[in-house]
Amino acid sequence: MPRYLALAQQLLQQINQGQLRPGQPLPSLRQFAEQQQASKNTAIAVYQWLEQQGWIEARPRQGYFVRARSRLQQPQPAPLSPQLPSLGELGLQIVRTAMQPHWVPLGSAHPCCHFDSLDSWQRQLARSARQHKPAHSHYQVPPGHPGLREQIRLRLHKRGIWLDADDILLTNGCQEAFTLALQTLTRPGDIVAVESPCFYGVLQLLEVLQLQVLEIPARSPDGIDLAALASALKQWPVKALLLHPSYNNPQGYAMPDSHRHALISLTEPYRLPIIEDEVTAELGYQGQMPLALKSLAPERVLLCSSFSKTLDPDLRLGWIAAGPWHDALLHRKFVSSMASPGLQQQALAAWLQGRGYDRHLRQVRQQYGDNWHQLAQALQGLPQGCQLNAPAGGYLCWLQLPPSVDSLQLWQRADQAGISLTPGALFGQQPQLRHSVRLNFAHWHRDIRLRKAMPKLIELIEQCQH
Ligand SMILES: Cc1ncc(COP(=O)(O)O)c(C=O)c1O
């Protein structure tokens, strides 16, 4: 954990244990740095972090003070204004913890890759590897393997998305698709609107690209708040909107069709480019494929997806259908990463020609649906004030905690108990996100530790309440 975060957590503990009381002044930055034998910059980072999280406040010419309890207990939504994301190292830190094999895996958004239905895929991969002749090896330059692009086209066609295989650009996962899209649509300092809470990979990317983020509230079951978006668009020169409307990470909702139509109409007068994240679109528990925004506004929507959540994130196989920006993205992809691994592309193209992938999706959807029900049952004893949002698909759910529970503190305590989870603060800067966590239940059916960890999780939430 970075030093500043460890020091901030110490102060947070003192606040929670009543050693530092509401209204009490904190040492000046210089005193704090001396006491902790830290640099002044570290002291600044500690106070800034606590201030951002709403625990302390700066008073002009007086210094820093612990915030009044009442303001902590009722986190107010921050006014909508663009901000530079500042996740820094926190994201990587939390993801690293979540990936440790000995931790109970509620944290990272890694899917389960152990399904019988993947046997035929493993065999295809081995066959393709055997047939791969080094003498014929070459860069699989963009737009990527024609056979795989054709298979993706056919799948989109069934959903009313009319594209040519040449409209599809293969990428290293969906994350590279976002990167190429944002680099093409924006310049540093521009404003990008996202739903809040928002997948933190996007926020980290905006931070690195020096873009400002405008967090528009989103709630289950509809998704992004259209009234808030409408007023934001009137007020700010937003350059792009990035959304994950189908089995959203972290909230699990599927935006209703009527809401999708309204969103497209609302953004039409601005000709606003929309980056649509569809990584989980095939994971709805009812088997229904959502209406893609791309099918409603093909010229304005950059459709991004990958096989990371349905098959294996390790493949790093993603794609983007960017409409009029296709050529610009293709060039950018070529100069930045040259190509994507051809062997995986060839193997997947061959496998998608059969029925194996659809058979696999049926098994996965059913298993994740069962897992969700079992998790919800195991968490029936959650303390009052908690709310577990029911997802419509995927393998993630969002647990809202009582306002007195700080999710970073819960994350830290859970970490000490060998349980990984993802604190809400990672999904945006709105203060109310501090009181939520995201849970991954993809591994529930295979990992008995998850079931056993539920009473402990409930106990930790109760402890944080006090
Ligand atoms: C909602 C969402 N979109 C995109 C990504 C990135 O996907 P990929 O692994 O294909 O780069 C993730 C990864 O966790 C995700 O959760």
The ligand as a Gaussian input file, in Angstrom:
#p B3LYP/6-31G(d) Opt

LIG

0 1
 C      -17.133000      -3.347000     -17.829000
 C      -15.789000      -3.687000     -18.379000
 N      -15.446000      -3.211000     -19.576000
 C      -14.247000      -3.480000     -20.103000
 C      -13.326000      -4.244000     -19.440000
 C      -11.998000      -4.523000     -20.078000
 O      -12.099000      -5.736000     -20.764000
 P      -10.860000      -6.482000     -21.457000
 O      -10.329000      -7.460000     -20.458000
 O      -11.458000      -7.159000     -22.641000
 O       -9.855000      -5.467000     -21.821000
 C      -13.641000      -4.755000     -18.174000
 C      -12.661000      -5.549000     -17.422000
 O      -12.807000      -5.823000     -16.255000
 C      -14.908000      -4.467000     -17.631000
 O      -15.272000      -4.919000     -16.438000

